[in-house]
Amino acid sequence: MKTGLYVHSRRGFYLIGLLIVIAIILTLGYSQMHGVGGSGGEQFAIDRSKETACTVNRSTLVSSLAIWRTTHSNEPFTLESVAKTGTNIPTCPAGGKYSLSADGATIYCSIHNPDPAVKPAAK
């Protein structure tokens, strides 16, 4: 009789342990899906994708400007003059402003790749 009672109580411990493990897994899964716990994983991913898109936009713009420069060698070389000729100037997804380096080889973004020659405004 003791053996039967011991086996039944052991099954109860297995069930309780299993329920605790399931509850922990569900809690961790919920916190990952909904950003609970201060991880900020979703916002980090969004910011990272905006930074990547900005980098691609700037790279594309450098290529477009190189082509524009060969066909418009007599015109002033600024982003504004390029935009006036109908060339599409992409924008930063995070709202940054693009600027052109003095030699025209680099595009700077005020958020993701600030121009080292421009001093940031005091806060």
C-alpha positions in Angstrom: 0.0 0.0 0.0 2.8 2.4 0.8 4.2 1.8 -2.7 1.0 2.8 -4.4 0.6 5.9 -2.3 4.2 6.9 -3.0 3.8 6.5 -6.8 0.6 8.6 -6.9 2.3 11.5 -4.9 5.3 11.2 -7.2 3.1 11.7 -10.3 1.7 14.8 -8.6 5.2 16.3 -8.3 5.9 15.5 -12.0 2.7 17.3 -13.0 3.4 20.4 -10.8 7.0 20.5 -12.1 5.8 20.3 -15.7 3.2 23.0 -15.1 5.9 25.3 -13.7 8.2 24.7 -16.6 5.4 25.4 -19.1 4.5 28.6 -17.2 8.2 29.8 -17.3 8.4 29.1 -21.0 5.2 30.9 -21.7 6.3 33.9 -19.7 9.6 34.1 -21.5 7.9 33.8 -24.9 5.4 36.5 -24.0 8.2 38.9 -22.9 10.1 38.3 -26.1 7.1 38.8 -28.4 5.8 41.9 -26.6 9.0 43.6 -25.6 8.3 43.3 -21.9 11.3 43.3 -19.5 13.1 46.3 -20.9 14.8 44.4 -23.7 13.8 46.9 -26.4 14.5 44.3 -29.0 11.8 45.5 -31.4 12.8 49.2 -31.3 16.5 48.2 -31.7 15.5 46.2 -34.8 13.6 49.2 -36.2 16.4 51.6 -35.6 18.9 49.2 -37.1 16.8 48.8 -40.2 16.5 52.6 -40.6 20.3 52.9 -40.3 20.8 50.2 -42.9 18.3 51.8 -45.3 20.1 55.2 -44.8 23.4 53.6 -45.6 22.0 52.1 -48.8 20.4 55.4 -49.7 23.7 57.3 -49.3 25.6 54.7 -51.3 23.0 54.9 -54.1 23.1 58.7 -54.0 26.9 58.7 -54.3 26.6 56.5 -57.5 23.9 58.8 -58.9 26.0 61.9 -58.2 29.0 60.4 -60.0 26.8 59.8 -63.1 25.3 63.3 -62.8 28.7 64.9 -62.5 29.9 63.4 -65.8 26.9 64.7 -67.7 26.6 68.1 -66.0 30.2 69.2 -65.6 29.5 72.9 -66.1 26.9 73.2 -63.3 27.5 73.8 -59.6 27.8 70.6 -57.7 25.4 70.7 -54.7 22.5 68.4 -53.7 20.1 71.3 -54.5 21.4 71.7 -58.0 21.2 68.0 -58.6 17.6 67.9 -57.3 16.7 70.8 -59.7 17.7 68.7 -62.7 15.1 66.0 -61.8 17.5 63.5 -60.2 15.7 61.7 -57.3 17.4 62.5 -54.0 16.5 59.8 -51.4 15.8 60.7 -47.8 16.8 59.2 -44.5 14.1 57.0 -43.1 14.8 58.3 -39.6 14.4 61.9 -40.7 18.0 62.9 -41.0 19.2 65.5 -43.5 21.8 64.6 -46.2 24.8 66.8 -46.9 27.6 66.5 -49.4 31.3 66.6 -48.5 33.4 69.3 -50.0 35.0 67.0 -52.6 31.6 65.4 -53.4 32.7 61.9 -52.6 30.8 61.4 -49.4 27.2 61.9 -48.4 26.7 62.6 -44.7 23.5 62.0 -42.7 22.8 64.3 -39.7 21.6 61.2 -37.7 23.6 58.2 -38.9 26.8 59.6 -40.3 27.2 63.2 -39.3 29.7 65.4 -41.1 32.8 65.7 -38.9 33.4 69.3 -40.2 30.1 70.4 -38.7 30.0 70.9 -35.0 26.9 69.6 -33.3 24.5 72.1 -31.8 24.7 72.6 -28.0 21.8 71.1 -26.1 
